[in-house]
Amino acid sequence: MAYGHAERNLALVRQLNAETRKLLGSLDQLDTEQSAWLQEVTSPGRQAVYQDRPEPATASLARCGSRPSSTPP
């Protein structure tokens, strides 16, 4: 599937993002740039983006039976 690489890359970016939030959250003091980034990624509007993201195309294809039979589920 053409989107496979993008989905894997996005998963890695999200993992790095979560690890960075955890690391910054454990620090006693943040500099201005760190504080601004942490506020941006933890804002309520930003969290909604992750909760309401569309499912991967492969999941919708599997439900409608359009997936090629040679591709494992």
Jmol script that loads the backbone (N, CA, C; Angstrom):
load data "model"
ATOM      1  N   MET A   1       0.853  -1.180   0.000  1.00  0.00           N
ATOM      2  CA  MET A   1       0.000   0.000   0.000  1.00  0.00           C
ATOM      3  C   MET A   1       0.892   1.234   0.000  1.00  0.00           C
ATOM      4  N   ALA A   2       0.509   2.215  -0.737  1.00  0.00           N
ATOM      5  CA  ALA A   2       1.311   3.426  -0.896  1.00  0.00           C
ATOM      6  C   ALA A   2       1.458   4.216   0.398  1.00  0.00           C
ATOM      7  N   TYR A   3       0.514   4.068   1.309  1.00  0.00           N
ATOM      8  CA  TYR A   3       0.558   4.851   2.537  1.00  0.00           C
ATOM      9  C   TYR A   3       1.321   4.154   3.659  1.00  0.00           C
ATOM     10  N   GLY A   4       1.799   2.958   3.438  1.00  0.00           N
ATOM     11  CA  GLY A   4       2.472   2.198   4.486  1.00  0.00           C
ATOM     12  C   GLY A   4       3.662   2.917   5.082  1.00  0.00           C
ATOM     13  N   HIS A   5       4.506   3.490   4.240  1.00  0.00           N
ATOM     14  CA  HIS A   5       5.688   4.206   4.748  1.00  0.00           C
ATOM     15  C   HIS A   5       5.279   5.432   5.548  1.00  0.00           C
ATOM     16  N   ALA A   6       4.292   6.155   5.055  1.00  0.00           N
ATOM     17  CA  ALA A   6       3.838   7.357   5.762  1.00  0.00           C
ATOM     18  C   ALA A   6       3.255   7.001   7.122  1.00  0.00           C
ATOM     19  N   GLU A   7       2.483   5.909   7.178  1.00  0.00           N
ATOM     20  CA  GLU A   7       1.895   5.493   8.453  1.00  0.00           C
ATOM     21  C   GLU A   7       2.979   5.077   9.451  1.00  0.00           C
ATOM     22  N   ARG A   8       4.000   4.365   8.972  1.00  0.00           N
ATOM     23  CA  ARG A   8       5.094   3.969   9.865  1.00  0.00           C
ATOM     24  C   ARG A   8       5.867   5.197  10.332  1.00  0.00           C
ATOM     25  N   ASN A   9       6.133   6.123   9.415  1.00  0.00           N
ATOM     26  CA  ASN A   9       6.864   7.339   9.791  1.00  0.00           C
ATOM     27  C   ASN A   9       6.070   8.156  10.793  1.00  0.00           C
ATOM     28  N   LEU A  10       4.763   8.255  10.576  1.00  0.00           N
ATOM     29  CA  LEU A  10       3.920   9.011  11.500  1.00  0.00           C
ATOM     30  C   LEU A  10       3.919   8.357  12.879  1.00  0.00           C
ATOM     31  N   ALA A  11       3.899   7.041  12.920  1.00  0.00           N
ATOM     32  CA  ALA A  11       3.947   6.332  14.203  1.00  0.00           C
ATOM     33  C   ALA A  11       5.247   6.638  14.939  1.00  0.00           C
ATOM     34  N   LEU A  12       6.353   6.691  14.205  1.00  0.00           N
ATOM     35  CA  LEU A  12       7.638   7.013  14.829  1.00  0.00           C
ATOM     36  C   LEU A  12       7.659   8.451  15.341  1.00  0.00           C
ATOM     37  N   VAL A  13       7.094   9.377  14.573  1.00  0.00           N
ATOM     38  CA  VAL A  13       7.034  10.777  14.999  1.00  0.00           C
ATOM     39  C   VAL A  13       6.187  10.903  16.257  1.00  0.00           C
ATOM     40  N   ARG A  14       5.056  10.207  16.308  1.00  0.00           N
ATOM     41  CA  ARG A  14       4.196  10.259  17.496  1.00  0.00           C
ATOM     42  C   ARG A  14       4.896   9.668  18.712  1.00  0.00           C
ATOM     43  N   GLN A  15       5.658   8.592  18.503  1.00  0.00           N
ATOM     44  CA  GLN A  15       6.397   7.986  19.607  1.00  0.00           C
ATOM     45  C   GLN A  15       7.457   8.960  20.128  1.00  0.00           C
ATOM     46  N   LEU A  16       8.189   9.586  19.225  1.00  0.00           N
ATOM     47  CA  LEU A  16       9.198  10.563  19.624  1.00  0.00           C
ATOM     48  C   LEU A  16       8.556  11.735  20.355  1.00  0.00           C
ATOM     49  N   ASN A  17       7.412  12.179  19.859  1.00  0.00           N
ATOM     50  CA  ASN A  17       6.675  13.268  20.487  1.00  0.00           C
ATOM     51  C   ASN A  17       6.298  12.898  21.925  1.00  0.00           C
ATOM     52  N   ALA A  18       5.792  11.692  22.127  1.00  0.00           N
ATOM     53  CA  ALA A  18       5.397  11.250  23.466  1.00  0.00           C
ATOM     54  C   ALA A  18       6.602  11.148  24.394  1.00  0.00           C
ATOM     55  N   GLU A  19       7.700  10.621  23.880  1.00  0.00           N
ATOM     56  CA  GLU A  19       8.911  10.510  24.696  1.00  0.00           C
ATOM     57  C   GLU A  19       9.457  11.885  25.064  1.00  0.00           C
ATOM     58  N   THR A  20       9.379  12.828  24.133  1.00  0.00           N
ATOM     59  CA  THR A  20       9.850  14.188  24.407  1.00  0.00           C
ATOM     60  C   THR A  20       8.981  14.855  25.462  1.00  0.00           C
ATOM     61  N   ARG A  21       7.636  14.682  25.349  1.00  0.00           N
ATOM     62  CA  ARG A  21       6.736  15.244  26.374  1.00  0.00           C
ATOM     63  C   ARG A  21       7.063  14.669  27.739  1.00  0.00           C
ATOM     64  N   LYS A  22       7.316  13.368  27.803  1.00  0.00           N
ATOM     65  CA  LYS A  22       7.631  12.722  29.086  1.00  0.00           C
ATOM     66  C   LYS A  22       8.942  13.268  29.653  1.00  0.00           C
ATOM     67  N   LEU A  23       9.936  13.394  28.809  1.00  0.00           N
ATOM     68  CA  LEU A  23      11.230  13.908  29.245  1.00  0.00           C
ATOM     69  C   LEU A  23      11.116  15.348  29.741  1.00  0.00           C
ATOM     70  N   LEU A  24      10.452  16.197  28.963  1.00  0.00           N
ATOM     71  CA  LEU A  24      10.306  17.593  29.376  1.00  0.00           C
ATOM     72  C   LEU A  24       9.459  17.708  30.639  1.00  0.00           C
ATOM     73  N   GLY A  25       8.482  16.829  30.780  1.00  0.00           N
ATOM     74  CA  GLY A  25       7.641  16.843  31.973  1.00  0.00           C
ATOM     75  C   GLY A  25       8.404  16.466  33.230  1.00  0.00           C
ATOM     76  N   SER A  26       9.509  15.755  33.074  1.00  0.00           N
ATOM     77  CA  SER A  26      10.291  15.328  34.238  1.00  0.00           C
ATOM     78  C   SER A  26      11.330  16.362  34.670  1.00  0.00           C
ATOM     79  N   LEU A  27      11.541  17.386  33.861  1.00  0.00           N
ATOM     80  CA  LEU A  27      12.540  18.396  34.199  1.00  0.00           C
ATOM     81  C   LEU A  27      11.992  19.389  35.217  1.00  0.00           C
ATOM     82  N   ASP A  28      12.881  19.909  36.062  1.00  0.00           N
ATOM     83  CA  ASP A  28      12.476  20.907  37.054  1.00  0.00           C
ATOM     84  C   ASP A  28      12.202  22.259  36.410  1.00  0.00           C
ATOM     85  N   GLN A  29      13.047  22.649  35.477  1.00  0.00           N
ATOM     86  CA  GLN A  29      12.878  23.937  34.804  1.00  0.00           C
ATOM     87  C   GLN A  29      13.013  23.746  33.307  1.00  0.00           C
ATOM     88  N   LEU A  30      12.183  24.470  32.572  1.00  0.00           N
ATOM     89  CA  LEU A  30      12.230  24.443  31.113  1.00  0.00           C
ATOM     90  C   LEU A  30      12.670  25.800  30.602  1.00  0.00           C
ATOM     91  N   ASP A  31      13.402  25.800  29.499  1.00  0.00           N
ATOM     92  CA  ASP A  31      13.701  27.095  28.900  1.00  0.00           C
ATOM     93  C   ASP A  31      12.476  27.549  28.104  1.00  0.00           C
ATOM     94  N   THR A  32      12.531  28.735  27.546  1.00  0.00           N
ATOM     95  CA  THR A  32      11.380  29.319  26.864  1.00  0.00           C
ATOM     96  C   THR A  32      10.905  28.460  25.703  1.00  0.00           C
ATOM     97  N   GLU A  33      11.826  27.958  24.900  1.00  0.00           N
ATOM     98  CA  GLU A  33      11.464  27.145  23.733  1.00  0.00           C
ATOM     99  C   GLU A  33      10.831  25.815  24.160  1.00  0.00           C
ATOM    100  N   GLN A  34      11.394  25.187  25.174  1.00  0.00           N
ATOM    101  CA  GLN A  34      10.840  23.920  25.661  1.00  0.00           C
ATOM    102  C   GLN A  34       9.442  24.120  26.225  1.00  0.00           C
ATOM    103  N   SER A  35       9.272  25.175  26.989  1.00  0.00           N
ATOM    104  CA  SER A  35       7.981  25.466  27.582  1.00  0.00           C
ATOM    105  C   SER A  35       6.926  25.740  26.511  1.00  0.00           C
ATOM    106  N   ALA A  36       7.286  26.510  25.498  1.00  0.00           N
ATOM    107  CA  ALA A  36       6.358  26.829  24.415  1.00  0.00           C
ATOM    108  C   ALA A  36       5.959  25.563  23.661  1.00  0.00           C
ATOM    109  N   TRP A  37       6.925  24.685  23.376  1.00  0.00           N
ATOM    110  CA  TRP A  37       6.634  23.451  22.658  1.00  0.00           C
ATOM    111  C   TRP A  37       5.708  22.563  23.482  1.00  0.00           C
ATOM    112  N   LEU A  38       6.010  22.434  24.764  1.00  0.00           N
ATOM    113  CA  LEU A  38       5.199  21.589  25.630  1.00  0.00           C
ATOM    114  C   LEU A  38       3.767  22.112  25.724  1.00  0.00           C
ATOM    115  N   GLN A  39       3.609  23.432  25.823  1.00  0.00           N
ATOM    116  CA  GLN A  39       2.267  24.009  25.861  1.00  0.00           C
ATOM    117  C   GLN A  39       1.527  23.756  24.554  1.00  0.00           C
ATOM    118  N   GLU A  40       2.234  23.862  23.440  1.00  0.00           N
ATOM    119  CA  GLU A  40       1.600  23.656  22.134  1.00  0.00           C
ATOM    120  C   GLU A  40       1.095  22.224  21.972  1.00  0.00           C
ATOM    121  N   VAL A  41       1.909  21.246  22.315  1.00  0.00           N
ATOM    122  CA  VAL A  41       1.518  19.857  22.083  1.00  0.00           C
ATOM    123  C   VAL A  41       0.560  19.315  23.132  1.00  0.00           C
ATOM    124  N   THR A  42       0.420  19.996  24.260  1.00  0.00           N
ATOM    125  CA  THR A  42      -0.516  19.532  25.280  1.00  0.00           C
ATOM    126  C   THR A  42      -1.786  20.377  25.330  1.00  0.00           C
ATOM    127  N   SER A  43      -1.947  21.315  24.400  1.00  0.00           N
ATOM    128  CA  SER A  43      -3.150  22.136  24.385  1.00  0.00           C
ATOM    129  C   SER A  43      -4.373  21.277  24.053  1.00  0.00           C
ATOM    130  N   PRO A  44      -5.550  21.623  24.576  1.00  0.00           N
ATOM    131  CA  PRO A  44      -6.753  20.813  24.338  1.00  0.00           C
ATOM    132  C   PRO A  44      -7.073  20.634  22.845  1.00  0.00           C
ATOM    133  N   GLY A  45      -6.893  21.649  22.040  1.00  0.00           N
ATOM    134  CA  GLY A  45      -7.160  21.527  20.613  1.00  0.00           C
ATOM    135  C   GLY A  45      -6.222  20.549  19.939  1.00  0.00           C
ATOM    136  N   ARG A  46      -5.001  20.522  20.383  1.00  0.00           N
ATOM    137  CA  ARG A  46      -3.999  19.619  19.809  1.00  0.00           C
ATOM    138  C   ARG A  46      -4.310  18.174  20.194  1.00  0.00           C
ATOM    139  N   GLN A  47      -4.777  17.955  21.409  1.00  0.00           N
ATOM    140  CA  GLN A  47      -5.111  16.608  21.850  1.00  0.00           C
ATOM    141  C   GLN A  47      -6.281  16.046  21.051  1.00  0.00           C
ATOM    142  N   ALA A  48      -7.225  16.906  20.676  1.00  0.00           N
ATOM    143  CA  ALA A  48      -8.371  16.463  19.891  1.00  0.00           C
ATOM    144  C   ALA A  48      -7.935  15.940  18.535  1.00  0.00           C
ATOM    145  N   VAL A  49      -6.864  16.482  17.984  1.00  0.00           N
ATOM    146  CA  VAL A  49      -6.362  16.023  16.692  1.00  0.00           C
ATOM    147  C   VAL A  49      -5.970  14.563  16.777  1.00  0.00           C
ATOM    148  N   TYR A  50      -5.319  14.173  17.858  1.00  0.00           N
ATOM    149  CA  TYR A  50      -4.895  12.784  18.001  1.00  0.00           C
ATOM    150  C   TYR A  50      -6.077  11.865  18.288  1.00  0.00           C
ATOM    151  N   GLN A  51      -7.078  12.336  19.001  1.00  0.00           N
ATOM    152  CA  GLN A  51      -8.214  11.498  19.340  1.00  0.00           C
ATOM    153  C   GLN A  51      -9.140  11.287  18.147  1.00  0.00           C
ATOM    154  N   ASP A  52      -9.271  12.284  17.290  1.00  0.00           N
ATOM    155  CA  ASP A  52     -10.214  12.224  16.187  1.00  0.00           C
ATOM    156  C   ASP A  52      -9.565  11.944  14.849  1.00  0.00           C
ATOM    157  N   ARG A  53      -8.328  11.449  14.845  1.00  0.00           N
ATOM    158  CA  ARG A  53      -7.660  11.211  13.578  1.00  0.00           C
ATOM    159  C   ARG A  53      -8.353  10.066  12.842  1.00  0.00           C
ATOM    160  N   PRO A  54      -8.380  10.134  11.531  1.00  0.00           N
ATOM    161  CA  PRO A  54      -9.034   9.079  10.766  1.00  0.00           C
ATOM    162  C   PRO A  54      -8.252   7.777  10.855  1.00  0.00           C
ATOM    163  N   GLU A  55      -8.958   6.670  10.677  1.00  0.00           N
ATOM    164  CA  GLU A  55      -8.290   5.377  10.713  1.00  0.00           C
ATOM    165  C   GLU A  55      -7.459   5.193   9.446  1.00  0.00           C
ATOM    166  N   PRO A  56      -6.442   4.365   9.503  1.00  0.00           N
ATOM    167  CA  PRO A  56      -5.631   4.121   8.311  1.00  0.00           C
ATOM    168  C   PRO A  56      -6.477   3.538   7.185  1.00  0.00           C
ATOM    169  N   ALA A  57      -6.100   3.826   5.973  1.00  0.00           N
ATOM    170  CA  ALA A  57      -6.838   3.350   4.805  1.00  0.00           C
ATOM    171  C   ALA A  57      -6.917   1.830   4.778  1.00  0.00           C
ATOM    172  N   THR A  58      -5.902   1.153   5.274  1.00  0.00           N
ATOM    173  CA  THR A  58      -5.898  -0.307   5.243  1.00  0.00           C
ATOM    174  C   THR A  58      -7.020  -0.876   6.099  1.00  0.00           C
ATOM    175  N   ALA A  59      -7.372  -0.202   7.189  1.00  0.00           N
ATOM    176  CA  ALA A  59      -8.446  -0.687   8.053  1.00  0.00           C
ATOM    177  C   ALA A  59      -9.790  -0.584   7.345  1.00  0.00           C
ATOM    178  N   SER A  60     -10.029   0.499   6.630  1.00  0.00           N
ATOM    179  CA  SER A  60     -11.301   0.649   5.940  1.00  0.00           C
ATOM    180  C   SER A  60     -11.398  -0.305   4.758  1.00  0.00           C
ATOM    181  N   LEU A  61     -10.278  -0.584   4.094  1.00  0.00           N
ATOM    182  CA  LEU A  61     -10.289  -1.540   2.993  1.00  0.00           C
ATOM    183  C   LEU A  61     -10.598  -2.945   3.498  1.00  0.00           C
ATOM    184  N   ALA A  62     -10.054  -3.275   4.643  1.00  0.00           N
ATOM    185  CA  ALA A  62     -10.290  -4.606   5.195  1.00  0.00           C
ATOM    186  C   ALA A  62     -11.758  -4.799   5.535  1.00  0.00           C
ATOM    187  N   ARG A  63     -12.409  -3.753   6.042  1.00  0.00           N
ATOM    188  CA  ARG A  63     -13.819  -3.855   6.408  1.00  0.00           C
ATOM    189  C   ARG A  63     -14.713  -4.023   5.198  1.00  0.00           C
ATOM    190  N   CYS A  64     -14.363  -3.375   4.083  1.00  0.00           N
ATOM    191  CA  CYS A  64     -15.238  -3.433   2.920  1.00  0.00           C
ATOM    192  C   CYS A  64     -14.873  -4.580   1.985  1.00  0.00           C
ATOM    193  N   GLY A  65     -13.873  -5.365   2.327  1.00  0.00           N
ATOM    194  CA  GLY A  65     -13.513  -6.523   1.534  1.00  0.00           C
ATOM    195  C   GLY A  65     -12.716  -6.203   0.283  1.00  0.00           C
ATOM    196  N   SER A  66     -12.125  -5.030   0.198  1.00  0.00           N
ATOM    197  CA  SER A  66     -11.373  -4.630  -0.978  1.00  0.00           C
ATOM    198  C   SER A  66      -9.911  -5.013  -0.907  1.00  0.00           C
ATOM    199  N   ARG A  67      -9.483  -5.559   0.176  1.00  0.00           N
ATOM    200  CA  ARG A  67      -8.079  -5.918   0.344  1.00  0.00           C
ATOM    201  C   ARG A  67      -7.758  -7.114  -0.552  1.00  0.00           C
ATOM    202  N   PRO A  68      -6.639  -7.070  -1.264  1.00  0.00           N
ATOM    203  CA  PRO A  68      -6.242  -8.211  -2.093  1.00  0.00           C
ATOM    204  C   PRO A  68      -6.039  -9.452  -1.228  1.00  0.00           C
ATOM    205  N   SER A  69      -6.413 -10.605  -1.746  1.00  0.00           N
ATOM    206  CA  SER A  69      -6.336 -11.831  -0.969  1.00  0.00           C
ATOM    207  C   SER A  69      -4.911 -12.236  -0.641  1.00  0.00           C
ATOM    208  N   SER A  70      -3.920 -11.749  -1.405  1.00  0.00           N
ATOM    209  CA  SER A  70      -2.526 -12.122  -1.144  1.00  0.00           C
ATOM    210  C   SER A  70      -1.924 -11.336   0.002  1.00  0.00           C
ATOM    211  N   THR A  71      -2.578 -10.290   0.457  1.00  0.00           N
ATOM    212  CA  THR A  71      -2.067  -9.457   1.545  1.00  0.00           C
ATOM    213  C   THR A  71      -2.588  -9.983   2.862  1.00  0.00           C
ATOM    214  N   PRO A  72      -1.695 -10.311   3.812  1.00  0.00           N
ATOM    215  CA  PRO A  72      -2.165 -10.781   5.119  1.00  0.00           C
ATOM    216  C   PRO A  72      -2.869  -9.671   5.868  1.00  0.00           C
ATOM    217  N   PRO A  73      -3.874  -9.991   6.691  1.00  0.00           N
ATOM    218  CA  PRO A  73      -4.616  -8.958   7.441  1.00  0.00           C
ATOM    219  C   PRO A  73      -3.770  -8.282   8.472  1.00  0.00           C
TER     220      PRO A  73
END
end "model"
wireframe off; spacefill off
backbone 0.3
color backbone group
